[in-house]
Amino acid sequence: MTTFVLTLAIMLLAALGLAAGVLMGRKAPKGSCGGLGAMGLECHAGCEKPCPRREAQIRAQQNTTPPAP
């Protein structure tokens, strides 16, 4: 039970720290560029503006795709 309470306290302190940083004007925490694409899954939602790394991957796939016969 002590481990649970200690873990809970640490997680709450971390959440409070993130919230305090956002309230003091810092940028909100956000995810990395990878997301589902890093797992090999494609975005079927049709992202309007993919990140630079994803744009490079799309261009590379378009350049290496053999022409249709």
C-alpha positions in Angstrom: 0.0 0.0 0.0 2.9 2.3 0.7 4.2 1.9 -2.9 0.8 2.8 -4.3 0.4 5.9 -2.2 4.0 7.0 -3.0 3.4 6.4 -6.8 0.1 8.3 -6.7 1.8 11.2 -4.9 4.6 11.4 -7.5 2.1 11.2 -10.4 0.0 14.0 -8.9 3.0 16.2 -8.4 4.0 15.6 -12.0 0.5 16.5 -13.2 0.5 19.6 -11.0 3.9 20.7 -12.3 2.7 20.4 -16.0 -0.5 22.3 -15.2 1.5 25.0 -13.4 3.8 25.4 -16.4 0.9 25.8 -18.8 -0.8 28.3 -16.5 2.4 30.4 -16.3 2.4 30.8 -20.0 4.5 28.0 -21.3 3.4 25.9 -24.3 1.1 23.0 -23.6 2.7 19.5 -23.7 2.2 17.8 -27.0 3.1 14.5 -28.7 6.0 13.8 -30.9 5.9 13.7 -34.7 5.8 10.0 -34.7 2.4 8.9 -33.5 0.7 6.1 -35.3 3.1 6.6 -38.3 6.0 5.5 -36.1 4.2 2.2 -35.6 3.8 1.6 -39.3 0.2 2.7 -39.4 -1.1 5.2 -41.9 -3.3 8.2 -41.1 -6.6 7.7 -42.8 -7.9 11.0 -41.5 -6.2 12.9 -44.2 -4.0 15.3 -42.2 -4.0 18.7 -43.8 -0.4 19.6 -42.8 1.8 16.6 -41.8 5.0 17.2 -39.9 8.2 17.8 -41.9 9.4 14.2 -41.3 6.1 12.8 -42.6 6.2 15.1 -45.6 9.7 13.8 -46.4 8.5 10.2 -46.2 5.6 10.9 -48.5 7.9 12.5 -51.1 10.3 9.6 -50.8 7.5 7.1 -51.4 6.3 9.1 -54.4 9.8 9.2 -55.9 10.5 5.5 -55.4 7.1 4.2 -56.6 7.5 2.5 -60.0 5.3 3.9 -62.8 2.2 2.0 -63.6 2.5 -0.2 -66.7 
